[in-house]
């Protein structure tokens, strides 16, 4: 069904009213209205957005436009003396010739137009039509008198024409409001129907005083309603917060149990440890991803993190020495925190191990110059070795001899390396040199300790010379190492079955 959204007269009325209205949506469609007098729902020039705006808001626009015009006080209307239509002025809205000319003016800028009686009835406000009737039938000067009246008593138009005035007035006061409106209407009618200079102050005062009191009651009721609304909103907000908190707590409890189980699982721990060991090597991103692809990812982690995200985290660690993954909000925070903790611990351990190895090759171990140069070479290759000047390795070839000669550590070394060597030198005995002892040990390193040892005492001596673990860890490590040593001896002597049989008897 074709619907006319705007007739030419309505279109023209909106164009003339726009300077006073300044409505953004109307301004947006105004170029279309200027080009096309008639606008229909099927107009091919009309975009969907403009059609929706006109459909939804054109009535409001016309209503608001009716309030920005008023009759011209000095010449509210005129009658053309000619009997010939060709001599008549054309209505500014419908463009038809009109004999009865109503002169209206835009309230904001004083623009004057001539409108016919039918267009006044169609487009103008109730206030203007009221004045038009009195001006035409009773008093030509009614508009000027009305302007004087409203200038002195600006609440009069609100009393007479604003049907939404005092919206919060209590029901018990509605009778008083009707009395004020009727009395004001009667007083204004009597004042406008006759030409006079005196304002009806005495007649209006009772109604205006009453209206002031009603306005105060309305405002008081509005404040009470506002407070009540604030309280209701606060109650609703707290209820919503409680419900949200309860829902979050329930979800968090369920998730927490699942997350705790995941984080405690061995596949999760092993995978993060393996990835952390890869990250701390500071490999090129392409190499990192290739090596990462060789690591079997547990099924429980496939939906939590992928190779791209791990690559971003590895790059971040290369640049800042930590992993926050702020750009990867989709990755669970607990996984990021766990990986960051493991990576930083592993990086710190690698740095300490590298310094221990460098110290032992340079000072702690009794090596020939050729052996020292040979063992220094592998220490250049890892990331830690690439962070110090090449001169450090050259200095290390003769460092032990120079220290024995009473010289100090080279002044050109990085501060961190100098401090690390100084700490290890402080632990050296008065005579001779001993290796810097590491604070952890791997199974392969423990196995190497047993090679070629005639008894476990020699193994234990070698262990204590190279490693210094916390007391509890050391007790476990030495116990395991002792059992490993004994089983190796049993295997060499081919008596393991007999030994195990006797052990089972002893354990009964």
BABARO-429557 format. One record per residue (C-alpha): x, y, z; residue in three letters; residue number from 1. Coordinates in Angstrom, 1 decimal. Layout:
BEGIN
px; py; pz; rest; nr
X; Y; Z; ALA; NUM
...
This chain:
BEGIN
px; py; pz; rest; nr
0.0; 0.0; 0.0; UNK; 1
1.4; 3.4; -1.1; UNK; 2
1.4; 6.0; 1.7; UNK; 3
2.2; 9.6; 1.2; UNK; 4
4.6; 10.6; 3.9; UNK; 5
4.7; 14.3; 3.2; UNK; 6
2.5; 16.4; 0.9; UNK; 7
4.1; 19.5; -0.8; UNK; 8
2.5; 21.8; 1.9; UNK; 9
3.8; 19.7; 4.8; UNK; 10
7.2; 19.5; 3.1; UNK; 11
7.3; 23.3; 2.7; UNK; 12
6.2; 23.8; 6.3; UNK; 13
9.1; 21.7; 7.6; UNK; 14
11.6; 23.5; 5.5; UNK; 15
10.4; 26.9; 6.8; UNK; 16
10.3; 25.6; 10.4; UNK; 17
13.7; 23.9; 10.4; UNK; 18
15.8; 27.0; 11.3; UNK; 19
13.9; 27.2; 14.6; UNK; 20
13.7; 23.5; 15.2; UNK; 21
17.3; 22.5; 14.5; UNK; 22
16.5; 18.8; 14.8; UNK; 23
19.4; 16.6; 13.7; UNK; 24
17.3; 13.9; 12.1; UNK; 25
15.3; 16.5; 10.2; UNK; 26
18.5; 18.3; 9.1; UNK; 27
19.8; 15.0; 7.8; UNK; 28
16.8; 14.4; 5.4; UNK; 29
16.4; 18.1; 4.5; UNK; 30
18.4; 17.9; 1.2; UNK; 31
15.9; 15.2; 0.0; UNK; 32
12.9; 17.3; 1.0; UNK; 33
14.2; 20.3; -0.9; UNK; 34
14.6; 18.3; -4.1; UNK; 35
11.3; 16.4; -3.9; UNK; 36
8.1; 18.2; -2.9; UNK; 37
6.1; 15.0; -2.5; UNK; 38
7.5; 12.0; -0.5; UNK; 39
5.9; 8.6; -0.6; UNK; 40
6.9; 5.3; 0.9; UNK; 41
7.6; 4.0; -2.6; UNK; 42
9.6; 7.0; -3.8; UNK; 43
12.7; 5.5; -5.5; UNK; 44
14.9; 8.4; -4.3; UNK; 45
14.2; 7.7; -0.7; UNK; 46
16.8; 5.6; 1.2; UNK; 47
15.5; 3.1; 3.8; UNK; 48
17.0; 5.1; 6.6; UNK; 49
15.3; 8.3; 5.5; UNK; 50
12.0; 6.5; 5.0; UNK; 51
12.2; 5.1; 8.5; UNK; 52
12.9; 8.5; 9.9; UNK; 53
9.9; 10.1; 8.1; UNK; 54
7.6; 7.3; 9.1; UNK; 55
8.5; 7.5; 12.7; UNK; 56
9.0; 11.2; 13.3; UNK; 57
7.1; 13.3; 10.7; UNK; 58
4.1; 13.8; 12.9; UNK; 59
6.3; 15.0; 15.8; UNK; 60
8.2; 17.3; 13.5; UNK; 61
5.0; 18.9; 12.3; UNK; 62
3.7; 19.2; 15.8; UNK; 63
6.9; 20.9; 17.0; UNK; 64
6.9; 23.1; 13.9; UNK; 65
3.4; 24.4; 14.8; UNK; 66
4.8; 25.9; 18.0; UNK; 67
7.6; 28.0; 16.5; UNK; 68
5.2; 30.3; 14.6; UNK; 69
2.9; 33.1; 15.8; UNK; 70
0.7; 35.7; 14.3; UNK; 71
2.3; 39.0; 13.4; UNK; 72
1.1; 41.5; 16.0; UNK; 73
1.1; 44.6; 13.7; UNK; 74
-0.7; 42.8; 10.9; UNK; 75
-2.2; 39.5; 11.9; UNK; 76
-4.4; 39.2; 8.9; UNK; 77
-5.6; 41.0; 5.8; UNK; 78
-8.4; 40.6; 3.3; UNK; 79
-7.5; 41.2; -0.4; UNK; 80
-9.9; 43.8; -1.8; UNK; 81
-9.8; 42.3; -5.3; UNK; 82
-12.4; 39.9; -6.5; UNK; 83
-9.9; 38.4; -9.0; UNK; 84
-8.0; 35.3; -7.9; UNK; 85
-5.1; 36.4; -10.0; UNK; 86
-4.6; 39.4; -7.7; UNK; 87
-4.5; 37.3; -4.6; UNK; 88
-1.3; 36.4; -2.7; UNK; 89
-0.3; 32.7; -2.8; UNK; 90
-0.1; 30.8; 0.5; UNK; 91
3.5; 30.1; 1.4; UNK; 92
2.6; 26.4; 2.2; UNK; 93
0.1; 25.1; -0.3; UNK; 94
0.9; 27.8; -3.0; UNK; 95
-2.8; 28.4; -3.6; UNK; 96
-4.1; 31.9; -4.0; UNK; 97
-5.8; 33.1; -0.8; UNK; 98
-8.0; 36.1; -0.2; UNK; 99
-7.8; 35.9; 3.6; UNK; 100
-4.2; 36.4; 4.4; UNK; 101
-2.8; 35.4; 7.8; UNK; 102
0.6; 36.8; 8.5; UNK; 103
2.7; 34.6; 10.7; UNK; 104
6.2; 35.1; 11.9; UNK; 105
8.9; 32.6; 13.0; UNK; 106
9.6; 33.2; 16.7; UNK; 107
13.4; 32.8; 16.5; UNK; 108
14.4; 35.1; 13.6; UNK; 109
11.2; 37.0; 12.7; UNK; 110
10.8; 35.5; 9.2; UNK; 111
7.3; 36.4; 7.9; UNK; 112
5.1; 34.4; 5.6; UNK; 113
1.6; 34.6; 4.4; UNK; 114
-0.6; 31.6; 5.1; UNK; 115
-4.2; 30.9; 4.1; UNK; 116
-6.9; 30.1; 6.6; UNK; 117
-7.0; 26.4; 5.8; UNK; 118
-3.3; 26.0; 6.2; UNK; 119
-3.4; 28.0; 9.5; UNK; 120
-6.0; 25.4; 10.8; UNK; 121
-3.9; 22.5; 9.5; UNK; 122
-0.4; 23.5; 10.5; UNK; 123
-0.5; 26.1; 13.3; UNK; 124
-0.9; 25.5; 17.0; UNK; 125
-4.1; 25.7; 19.1; UNK; 126
-2.8; 29.0; 20.4; UNK; 127
-2.5; 30.6; 17.0; UNK; 128
-5.9; 29.3; 15.9; UNK; 129
-7.5; 30.7; 19.0; UNK; 130
-5.9; 34.1; 18.3; UNK; 131
-6.9; 33.9; 14.7; UNK; 132
-10.5; 33.4; 15.6; UNK; 133
-10.6; 36.3; 18.0; UNK; 134
-8.6; 38.6; 15.7; UNK; 135
-11.0; 37.8; 12.8; UNK; 136
-14.3; 38.0; 14.7; UNK; 137
-13.7; 40.4; 17.6; UNK; 138
-10.6; 42.4; 17.9; UNK; 139
-8.0; 43.0; 15.2; UNK; 140
-5.5; 44.0; 17.9; UNK; 141
-5.9; 40.8; 20.0; UNK; 142
-2.5; 39.5; 18.9; UNK; 143
-0.6; 42.6; 20.1; UNK; 144
-2.6; 42.5; 23.4; UNK; 145
-1.8; 38.8; 23.8; UNK; 146
1.9; 39.5; 23.3; UNK; 147
1.8; 42.2; 26.0; UNK; 148
-0.1; 39.8; 28.4; UNK; 149
2.3; 36.9; 27.9; UNK; 150
5.3; 39.2; 28.3; UNK; 151
4.0; 40.2; 31.8; UNK; 152
2.6; 36.8; 32.7; UNK; 153
4.7; 34.1; 30.9; UNK; 154
2.8; 31.3; 32.7; UNK; 155
-0.5; 32.1; 30.9; UNK; 156
0.3; 30.1; 27.7; UNK; 157
1.3; 27.1; 29.8; UNK; 158
-1.9; 27.3; 31.7; UNK; 159
-4.0; 27.6; 28.6; UNK; 160
-2.3; 25.4; 26.0; UNK; 161
0.1; 23.0; 27.6; UNK; 162
-1.9; 19.8; 28.2; UNK; 163
1.1; 18.1; 29.8; UNK; 164
1.7; 20.8; 32.4; UNK; 165
1.9; 19.8; 36.1; UNK; 166
2.2; 16.0; 35.2; UNK; 167
3.0; 15.0; 38.8; UNK; 168
0.2; 17.0; 40.5; UNK; 169
-1.6; 14.8; 43.1; UNK; 170
-5.0; 13.6; 42.0; UNK; 171
-6.6; 15.6; 44.9; UNK; 172
-5.4; 18.9; 43.3; UNK; 173
-6.7; 18.3; 39.8; UNK; 174
-9.9; 20.2; 40.6; UNK; 175
-8.0; 23.2; 41.6; UNK; 176
-6.0; 22.9; 38.3; UNK; 177
-9.2; 22.9; 36.3; UNK; 178
-10.5; 25.9; 38.2; UNK; 179
-7.3; 27.8; 37.4; UNK; 180
-7.5; 26.9; 33.7; UNK; 181
-11.1; 27.8; 33.3; UNK; 182
-10.7; 31.1; 35.2; UNK; 183
-7.6; 32.0; 33.2; UNK; 184
-9.3; 31.2; 30.0; UNK; 185
-12.4; 33.3; 30.8; UNK; 186
-10.2; 36.3; 31.9; UNK; 187
-8.0; 36.1; 28.8; UNK; 188
-11.1; 35.8; 26.5; UNK; 189
-12.6; 38.9; 28.1; UNK; 190
-9.3; 40.8; 27.8; UNK; 191
-8.7; 39.9; 24.1; UNK; 192
-12.1; 40.4; 22.7; UNK; 193
-12.0; 44.1; 23.4; UNK; 194
-9.3; 46.6; 22.5; UNK; 195
-7.8; 47.9; 25.8; UNK; 196
-4.5; 49.0; 27.2; UNK; 197
-4.9; 47.8; 30.8; UNK; 198
-3.7; 44.3; 31.6; UNK; 199
-6.2; 42.2; 33.6; UNK; 200
-3.9; 42.0; 36.6; UNK; 201
-6.6; 42.0; 39.3; UNK; 202
-8.6; 39.4; 37.5; UNK; 203
-5.6; 37.1; 36.8; UNK; 204
-3.9; 37.3; 40.2; UNK; 205
-6.0; 34.7; 42.0; UNK; 206
-5.5; 32.2; 39.3; UNK; 207
-1.8; 32.9; 38.9; UNK; 208
-1.3; 32.7; 42.6; UNK; 209
-3.1; 29.4; 42.8; UNK; 210
-1.1; 28.1; 39.8; UNK; 211
2.1; 29.0; 41.6; UNK; 212
1.0; 26.9; 44.5; UNK; 213
0.0; 24.0; 42.3; UNK; 214
3.4; 24.3; 40.5; UNK; 215
5.2; 23.9; 43.9; UNK; 216
3.0; 20.9; 44.8; UNK; 217
3.8; 19.4; 41.4; UNK; 218
7.6; 20.0; 41.9; UNK; 219
7.4; 18.5; 45.4; UNK; 220
5.6; 15.5; 44.1; UNK; 221
8.2; 15.2; 41.3; UNK; 222
11.0; 15.2; 43.8; UNK; 223
9.3; 12.6; 45.8; UNK; 224
8.8; 10.4; 42.8; UNK; 225
12.4; 11.0; 41.8; UNK; 226
13.5; 9.9; 45.3; UNK; 227
11.2; 6.9; 45.1; UNK; 228
12.6; 6.0; 41.7; UNK; 229
16.1; 6.3; 42.9; UNK; 230
15.3; 4.0; 45.8; UNK; 231
13.6; 1.5; 43.5; UNK; 232
16.5; 1.7; 41.1; UNK; 233
18.9; 1.1; 44.0; UNK; 234
16.9; -1.8; 45.3; UNK; 235
16.7; -3.2; 41.7; UNK; 236
20.5; -2.6; 41.3; UNK; 237
21.3; -4.4; 44.5; UNK; 238
19.0; -7.2; 43.6; UNK; 239
20.6; -7.5; 40.2; UNK; 240
24.1; -7.4; 41.8; UNK; 241
23.2; -10.1; 44.3; UNK; 242
21.8; -12.3; 41.5; UNK; 243
24.8; -11.6; 39.3; UNK; 244
27.2; -12.3; 42.2; UNK; 245
25.3; -15.5; 43.0; UNK; 246
25.4; -16.6; 39.4; UNK; 247
29.1; -15.7; 39.1; UNK; 248
29.9; -17.5; 42.3; UNK; 249
28.1; -20.6; 41.1; UNK; 250
29.8; -20.5; 37.8; UNK; 251
33.1; -19.7; 39.4; UNK; 252
32.7; -22.5; 41.8; UNK; 253
32.0; -24.9; 39.0; UNK; 254
34.8; -23.5; 36.9; UNK; 255
37.2; -23.3; 39.8; UNK; 256
36.9; -27.0; 40.5; UNK; 257
37.5; -27.8; 36.8; UNK; 258
40.4; -25.3; 36.6; UNK; 259
42.0; -26.6; 39.7; UNK; 260
41.8; -30.1; 38.4; UNK; 261
43.3; -29.1; 35.1; UNK; 262
46.1; -27.1; 36.7; UNK; 263
46.9; -30.0; 39.0; UNK; 264
47.0; -32.5; 36.2; UNK; 265
50.3; -33.9; 35.1; UNK; 266
49.8; -33.3; 31.3; UNK; 267
49.1; -29.6; 32.0; UNK; 268
52.2; -29.2; 34.1; UNK; 269
54.4; -31.2; 31.8; UNK; 270
53.2; -29.2; 28.7; UNK; 271
53.8; -25.8; 30.3; UNK; 272
57.2; -26.9; 31.6; UNK; 273
58.2; -28.0; 28.1; UNK; 274
56.9; -24.8; 26.5; UNK; 275
58.7; -22.7; 29.2; UNK; 276
61.9; -24.5; 28.4; UNK; 277
61.5; -23.6; 24.8; UNK; 278
60.6; -20.0; 25.4; UNK; 279
63.6; -19.3; 27.6; UNK; 280
65.9; -20.3; 24.7; UNK; 281
64.9; -17.0; 22.9; UNK; 282
64.6; -18.8; 19.5; UNK; 283
63.6; -16.9; 16.4; UNK; 284
59.8; -17.0; 16.0; UNK; 285
59.9; -19.4; 13.0; UNK; 286
62.2; -21.8; 14.8; UNK; 287
60.1; -21.5; 18.0; UNK; 288
56.9; -22.5; 16.2; UNK; 289
58.6; -25.3; 14.4; UNK; 290
59.9; -26.7; 17.7; UNK; 291
56.5; -26.1; 19.3; UNK; 292
54.8; -28.1; 16.6; UNK; 293
56.9; -31.1; 17.7; UNK; 294
55.5; -31.0; 21.2; UNK; 295
52.3; -33.0; 21.8; UNK; 296
49.6; -30.7; 23.2; UNK; 297
47.2; -32.3; 25.7; UNK; 298
43.6; -32.4; 24.5; UNK; 299
42.5; -30.4; 27.5; UNK; 300
44.7; -27.5; 26.3; UNK; 301
43.8; -27.4; 22.7; UNK; 302
40.8; -25.1; 23.2; UNK; 303
42.6; -22.9; 25.7; UNK; 304
45.8; -21.8; 23.7; UNK; 305
47.2; -22.3; 20.3; UNK; 306
50.6; -21.9; 18.6; UNK; 307
49.9; -18.3; 17.5; UNK; 308
49.1; -17.2; 21.0; UNK; 309
52.2; -19.0; 22.4; UNK; 310
54.3; -17.3; 19.8; UNK; 311
52.9; -13.9; 20.9; UNK; 312
53.8; -14.8; 24.5; UNK; 313
57.3; -15.9; 23.5; UNK; 314
57.9; -12.7; 21.6; UNK; 315
56.7; -10.7; 24.6; UNK; 316
59.1; -12.5; 26.9; UNK; 317
61.9; -11.8; 24.5; UNK; 318
61.2; -8.1; 24.7; UNK; 319
60.2; -7.6; 28.3; UNK; 320
61.3; -10.6; 30.3; UNK; 321
57.8; -11.5; 31.4; UNK; 322
54.5; -12.6; 30.0; UNK; 323
51.3; -10.6; 30.5; UNK; 324
49.5; -11.4; 27.2; UNK; 325
47.3; -8.3; 27.6; UNK; 326
46.4; -8.6; 23.9; UNK; 327
45.3; -12.2; 24.3; UNK; 328
42.3; -11.8; 26.7; UNK; 329
40.8; -14.9; 25.2; UNK; 330
43.6; -17.0; 26.8; UNK; 331
42.7; -17.9; 30.4; UNK; 332
44.5; -15.7; 32.9; UNK; 333
45.5; -18.6; 35.1; UNK; 334
47.3; -20.3; 32.1; UNK; 335
49.1; -17.0; 31.3; UNK; 336
50.1; -16.7; 35.0; UNK; 337
51.3; -20.3; 35.3; UNK; 338
53.3; -20.0; 32.1; UNK; 339
54.8; -16.7; 33.1; UNK; 340
55.8; -18.1; 36.5; UNK; 341
57.4; -21.1; 35.0; UNK; 342
59.2; -19.2; 32.2; UNK; 343
60.6; -16.6; 34.6; UNK; 344
61.8; -19.3; 37.0; UNK; 345
63.3; -21.3; 34.2; UNK; 346
65.0; -18.2; 32.8; UNK; 347
66.5; -17.3; 36.2; UNK; 348
67.7; -20.9; 36.6; UNK; 349
69.3; -20.9; 33.2; UNK; 350
71.1; -17.7; 33.9; UNK; 351
72.4; -19.0; 37.2; UNK; 352
73.5; -22.3; 35.6; UNK; 353
75.3; -20.4; 32.8; UNK; 354
77.1; -18.2; 35.2; UNK; 355
78.1; -21.3; 37.3; UNK; 356
79.4; -23.0; 34.2; UNK; 357
81.3; -20.0; 33.1; UNK; 358
82.8; -19.5; 36.6; UNK; 359
83.8; -23.2; 36.8; UNK; 360
85.4; -23.3; 33.4; UNK; 361
87.3; -20.0; 34.1; UNK; 362
88.2; -20.6; 37.7; UNK; 363
86.6; -23.5; 39.5; UNK; 364
88.0; -26.4; 37.4; UNK; 365
91.7; -27.1; 37.0; UNK; 366
91.9; -27.2; 33.2; UNK; 367
94.7; -26.8; 30.7; UNK; 368
94.5; -23.7; 28.5; UNK; 369
93.4; -25.9; 25.6; UNK; 370
90.7; -27.6; 27.7; UNK; 371
89.5; -24.2; 29.0; UNK; 372
89.2; -22.7; 25.5; UNK; 373
87.4; -25.8; 24.3; UNK; 374
84.9; -25.7; 27.2; UNK; 375
84.3; -22.0; 26.8; UNK; 376
83.2; -22.3; 23.3; UNK; 377
79.8; -24.0; 24.1; UNK; 378
79.1; -21.2; 26.6; UNK; 379
79.1; -18.6; 23.8; UNK; 380
76.3; -20.2; 21.9; UNK; 381
73.2; -20.0; 24.1; UNK; 382
71.2; -16.8; 24.5; UNK; 383
72.9; -16.0; 27.8; UNK; 384
76.3; -16.2; 26.2; UNK; 385
75.2; -13.8; 23.4; UNK; 386
74.3; -11.1; 26.0; UNK; 387
77.9; -10.5; 27.1; UNK; 388
80.7; -9.0; 25.1; UNK; 389
83.0; -11.5; 23.3; UNK; 390
85.9; -10.1; 25.3; UNK; 391
84.5; -11.8; 28.4; UNK; 392
85.4; -15.2; 27.0; UNK; 393
88.8; -14.1; 26.0; UNK; 394
89.4; -12.8; 29.6; UNK; 395
88.2; -16.1; 31.0; UNK; 396
91.0; -18.0; 29.3; UNK; 397
93.5; -16.4; 31.7; UNK; 398
91.3; -15.2; 34.5; UNK; 399
92.4; -17.9; 37.0; UNK; 400
96.0; -17.1; 36.6; UNK; 401
95.4; -13.3; 36.9; UNK; 402
93.4; -13.8; 40.1; UNK; 403
96.2; -15.9; 41.5; UNK; 404
98.5; -13.1; 40.7; UNK; 405
96.4; -10.7; 42.8; UNK; 406
94.5; -8.9; 40.0; UNK; 407
90.8; -8.1; 40.1; UNK; 408
88.0; -8.9; 37.7; UNK; 409
88.1; -7.0; 34.5; UNK; 410
86.5; -3.5; 34.8; UNK; 411
85.0; -3.8; 31.3; UNK; 412
82.6; -6.7; 32.3; UNK; 413
78.9; -6.1; 32.6; UNK; 414
77.9; -5.2; 36.2; UNK; 415
75.6; -8.2; 36.6; UNK; 416
78.3; -10.6; 35.6; UNK; 417
80.9; -8.9; 37.8; UNK; 418
78.6; -9.1; 40.8; UNK; 419
77.8; -12.8; 40.1; UNK; 420
81.5; -13.7; 39.9; UNK; 421
82.2; -11.7; 43.1; UNK; 422
79.6; -13.6; 45.0; UNK; 423
81.1; -16.9; 44.0; UNK; 424
84.6; -15.8; 44.7; UNK; 425
83.5; -14.9; 48.2; UNK; 426
82.7; -18.6; 48.8; UNK; 427
86.1; -19.8; 47.8; UNK; 428
88.4; -21.4; 50.4; UNK; 429
91.6; -19.6; 51.6; UNK; 430
93.8; -22.0; 49.5; UNK; 431
93.0; -23.4; 46.1; UNK; 432
89.9; -23.2; 44.0; UNK; 433
86.6; -25.1; 44.1; UNK; 434
83.7; -25.1; 41.6; UNK; 435
80.6; -23.1; 42.1; UNK; 436
77.9; -25.5; 43.3; UNK; 437
74.6; -25.6; 41.5; UNK; 438
71.3; -25.4; 43.3; UNK; 439
69.7; -28.2; 41.3; UNK; 440
70.7; -31.3; 39.5; UNK; 441
69.2; -33.4; 36.6; UNK; 442
69.0; -37.2; 36.4; UNK; 443
71.6; -37.3; 33.6; UNK; 444
74.0; -35.3; 35.8; UNK; 445
73.5; -37.7; 38.7; UNK; 446
74.1; -40.7; 36.4; UNK; 447
77.4; -39.2; 35.3; UNK; 448
78.5; -38.9; 39.0; UNK; 449
78.5; -42.7; 39.4; UNK; 450
80.7; -43.4; 36.4; UNK; 451
84.1; -44.9; 37.3; UNK; 452
83.6; -44.5; 41.1; UNK; 453
84.8; -47.4; 43.2; UNK; 454
82.4; -46.8; 46.1; UNK; 455
79.4; -44.6; 47.0; UNK; 456
81.6; -42.4; 49.2; UNK; 457
83.4; -41.2; 46.1; UNK; 458
80.1; -40.6; 44.4; UNK; 459
78.8; -38.6; 47.4; UNK; 460
82.0; -36.6; 47.5; UNK; 461
81.7; -35.7; 43.9; UNK; 462
78.1; -34.8; 44.4; UNK; 463
78.8; -32.4; 47.3; UNK; 464
81.6; -30.8; 45.3; UNK; 465
79.3; -29.8; 42.5; UNK; 466
75.9; -29.4; 44.0; UNK; 467
74.2; -27.7; 46.9; UNK; 468
70.5; -28.4; 47.1; UNK; 469
68.1; -27.5; 50.0; UNK; 470
68.4; -30.0; 52.8; UNK; 471
65.2; -31.9; 52.2; UNK; 472
65.8; -32.1; 48.5; UNK; 473
69.4; -33.2; 49.0; UNK; 474
68.4; -36.0; 51.4; UNK; 475
66.0; -37.3; 48.7; UNK; 476
68.5; -36.9; 45.9; UNK; 477
71.3; -38.7; 47.8; UNK; 478
68.9; -41.5; 48.8; UNK; 479
67.9; -42.0; 45.2; UNK; 480
71.5; -41.7; 44.0; UNK; 481
72.6; -44.4; 46.5; UNK; 482
69.9; -46.8; 45.4; UNK; 483
70.8; -46.2; 41.8; UNK; 484
74.5; -46.8; 42.5; UNK; 485
73.7; -50.1; 44.4; UNK; 486
71.5; -51.4; 41.6; UNK; 487
74.1; -50.6; 39.0; UNK; 488
76.7; -52.6; 41.0; UNK; 489
74.2; -55.5; 41.3; UNK; 490
73.6; -55.4; 37.6; UNK; 491
77.4; -55.4; 36.9; UNK; 492
77.8; -58.4; 39.3; UNK; 493
74.7; -60.1; 37.9; UNK; 494
73.2; -60.4; 41.4; UNK; 495
70.2; -58.2; 41.0; UNK; 496
67.6; -61.0; 41.3; UNK; 497
69.2; -62.4; 44.4; UNK; 498
69.4; -59.0; 46.0; UNK; 499
65.8; -58.2; 45.2; UNK; 500
64.5; -61.5; 46.6; UNK; 501
66.3; -60.9; 49.8; UNK; 502
65.0; -57.3; 49.9; UNK; 503
61.5; -58.5; 49.5; UNK; 504
62.0; -60.9; 52.5; UNK; 505
63.3; -58.0; 54.5; UNK; 506
60.4; -55.8; 53.7; UNK; 507
57.8; -58.3; 55.0; UNK; 508
